[in-house]
Amino acid sequence: MTRAALRQSIASLLRLANGDLQDAQTLLDAGTTRNAARLLRQALTGLIEATVAAEQGHTGPAGTSRIDEDNPLKADLLRLDAFPGPAAAMRQDGRLAKPPSTTFLMGPLRDAGRMLERLKRHFGVDLEGSGQARTADPPRPPPPEPPPPPAAKPPRGTNRRETGRAPAPVSDPVPARAAARAKPAKPASPPPAERSHAGLSSGSFWALVDRWKLADLAALDLIGHGGGLTAKGTRPRFKLSEAEAEIVAAMRFLDETLEQLGLDPAKWLQAPLRPAPFGGGKPIGLILKARLQGLREASHYLMQIGLRRSLEER
């Protein structure tokens, strides 16, 4: 596929997703949620397809596994991809199943619109036009800013007579250093990859470990953090790497989903479940074995439960 064709394909995928989201919102406003869920899932697939096309250099299946780990949008796309496909419209007895609730669709629809806006800005797509995207390069974190150049030193031998100006008064270095400490330079805004994991730290990780009642060493293995406990046998405090933060974000998403469903995390994780992907095992077993993928599969399973509950409540 040529670069021109790739830019055109990305633009078309985003325009199709935009149309699907607009139609889904129209149906949601009218109280017709069944087809709104289908359009929303279709729009999410289009957003992922556009991102994968930029990563691979050609269009293809919308698999989030094909998105590079350096892509700062990957974590948010993974969360959006957890939204399940629409349930069967008919029951086994031939009657129509109840459609999903408006509340169930509002959050994912809002988040999908925000992701479309981010992709539109990155690729430079006019959603109302018909032209190509400005770029087909995949999103990446901005490069770090170069350090400022050292201050220029006056030429040797320069004196008051040569410059015609009186030398600048020399300030006391001690107050100057104190002022520098009192007013630190404002840090540069973090790249999108860091903002996608805002609020995550080893403290938030240990809070989840307590809620889930996991063993400390097993929890550290789950996020891939080496070193174990401290020399005193206590929990270490550390800065999360990008890979660790992605797993903690998936843990937080699973925890929030359990809370929305009114399920106790510690009990649910230890209860054997027959449906796929657990196959009679405990969810925590799958999570500790498959780590990030296990967390995603467990979240997807819970999202499907939430969808079925919303159908039953209507």
Secondary structure, DSSP 8 states (H G I E B T S, - for coil): --HHHHHHHHHHHHHHHHHHHHHHHHHHHTT--HHHHHHHHHHHHHHHHHHHHHHHSS-----GGGS-TT-TTHHHHHHHHTS-----SB-TTSSB-----HHHHHHHHHHHHHHHHHHHHHHT--TTS-S--S---------------------TT--HHHH-S-------HHHHHHHHHHS--------HHHHTTTT--HHHHHHHHHHHT--HHHHHHHHT--S-S-TTS--------HHHHHHHHHHHHHHHHHHHTT--HHHHHHS---STTTTTS-HHHHHHHHTHHHHHHHHHHHHHHHHHHHHHH-
